[in-house]
């Protein structure tokens, strides 16, 4: 609750750097998620919104920026990008943002079959990359990996929205801790099963917990 989030965020950045993962050539997906349990009506406190930068190939959040409302993503994203070395990377962001130097516009047509009923959907994208259909379609598909790889995992595996801790800086700092834990537990291949099962086992088996934290066998 009392840990300075700026200092803690720097510790997180140092930890990411210690992993030795080069960002060059990777796609960095940026998206926000509201921590619904961090809201307090009694204290007049709005739920915080965390904007995260995600590398799907490594199941790794490489940076995050807090904002008080989803509408503030457009100001939070430049602050988040300042934390990252983004040379020779592809940055994908949702529609809440603007991007300079537009070279291409894309329309993606998709069909869904639900209970025997067919539904069509058209989504539009803009890009500062040249209009190469195969490249852009791959970027679009990979961007939505942040929903399943990060947001869904936090909601289902860690039950993030059920966490009602909100005093001081606790909600923001716990979000950073979850990002670390998510990466570590997704690297483990010794136990079959989902995140919730691995978390439960780590809570009762010190040897398994240590193997995750220190990558021992």
N, C-alpha and C positions, 0 to 999 in steps of 0.2 A: 504493500500500500504506500510506503514512504520512499521506495526506490525511485530515484530520478529517471524518468523514462528516456530522456535524451542520452544520459550516460549508459543506460541499459541497452539502448538501440546501438550505441557505439560498440558495446561488448558483443552484441549480436553480429554486427558487421565484421568485427575481428574474428569471430568464430567462423563465419562464412568464408572469410579469406583463408583461414587455416585449413579449410577443406581442399584447397588447391584446385578448385574448379574454374577453368577459364570460361569467361562469358563469350569469347569470340566465336562467331559462327552460330550461336544459339539464338533461339527466339525467346524473348521475355514477354510473357503475358501479364498485363496489369488489369486488375479488377478490384472492386471494393466489396466489403461484406459488413453488414451491421451486426453488432453484438447486442442482440435484443435484451438480454438479461442485465446489461449494464445501465439500463434506464431506471431512474428512481423518481416516481411521481411525488413522493413525500419530500424529497430534497430538491425537486424541480430540475432534475438532471436528465438531459437527453441521452439516449443510447449513443455510444460512440460508434464511428464507422471507420474501419481499417482498410486502407488501400494497400494492396500487396503486389509485389513483383515476383513472378513465379517462373521457374524453369522446369517444364514438365518432364524433360528427359532425366532429371535428377530428383524429382519430387521435392524440390527445394524452394522455399521462399528466400529471396536474396535481399529483400528490403521491404519495409512497411512504413506507412505514414498515417497517423491518426487525424481524423476530421470529425467535427461534431455532427455533421449532417451529410447525407448522401449527395446533396446538391453542391457540396464543397469539394467534390472530387476533382473538379477542373482546376482548383488552386492547389490541391494536395499532390496531384501527379507531378508537376514540375519540381516540387520539393523532393519527391521520392526519386525522380530521375537524377537529381543532383547527388544522391547517395551512391549512385552506381557508375561503373565504368561501362559505357554502352557503345564503345567503338566497335564497328563491324558486327553489330547485332541487329536483329529485327525486333521492333517494339510493336506489340499489338494491344490496342486499347478499345474499350467499348464506346458507344455513341455519346457518352457524356463529355467527350474531349474533342479538341480540334487539332489538326495536324497541318504544318506548312508544306508547301511544295507538292501538292497533289498531282500525281501523274496518271492515276487510273481510278475507275469506278467499277464496282462489281455488283452484280445481282445474282443471288443464290436462290434457286428454286428447289424446294423440298416438299415431299409428300409424306404424310403420316397415315397409318391405318389404325384406327381406334374403334374397337367393338364392331368391326366390319365396315365402318364409315371412313371414307377417304378425305383427308384434309390437306389442303395446299397452303404453302407459306412462301413468301418472298422476303428475303433479307438483303439489305443494301450495305455496301462497304466502300470506303474510300481509302486510297493508299498513296504514299509517296514513292512507291516502287513502280517500275515499269509494268505495263499490262501484259504480264505473262501468266496465262490462265492456270497452268499446272502449279506454278510456284505460289500464286495467291490463294488457290483453293487449299493447298496444304497448310498455309499459314492460318487460314480461317478455321480449318478443322482443329489444328493444334491449339489455337487460342482458347477454345471452349473446354480444353482439358483442365483449365483452372477451376471450372465449376465442379467437375467430378474429383479431380486429384487433390484439390485444396478445400473448397467450400463444403462440398458434400462430406468429405472425410472429417472435417472439423465438426460438422453438425451431427453426423451419425456416430463416428468413432469416439469423439471427445465430448459430444453433447454440449457444444459450446453455447448454444442458445438457451440451455437450461441453467447455465451458470449465472447466479444472481449477484455475484460479487461486484461491487461498483465503487467502493469507498476509495478516495484518493486516486492514486495511479494504478490501482490493482487490476482493473479490467484491461487496460492497455498492456501492462507488463505480463499478465497471464496470457494474453494473445500471442505475445512474442515467444513465451515459453512453449505454447502449443505448437507454434511453427517449428521450433527446434525439435520437440518430441515427435512431431509428425514425420520429419525427415529421417530421424534416427530409426523409428520403428518401421518405416517403409523400406529401409535398407536391410532389415533382418529377413533372412530366408530360411532360418532353421525351424521355424514354427509355421505350419500351414494354418490359414484362417484369416479373418479380417482384423482390422485395427482394434476393435473392442475386445476381442479375445486375447490379443497380444498384450493390451494394456492391463487386462485383468490378471494375466499370468505374471506380468512384470510386478504387479502389486503384491503378489504372494510368494514369488520365487526370486530371492535375492541374486541367485546365480544367473538367471535369465535377464534380470534387470541390469546386472553388471555387463553381461555380454552385449546388450544393446548400447549402453552408455560408453563402453570402452572397446567394443567390437572384439571381444574375446570369445573363445569357443569352449 
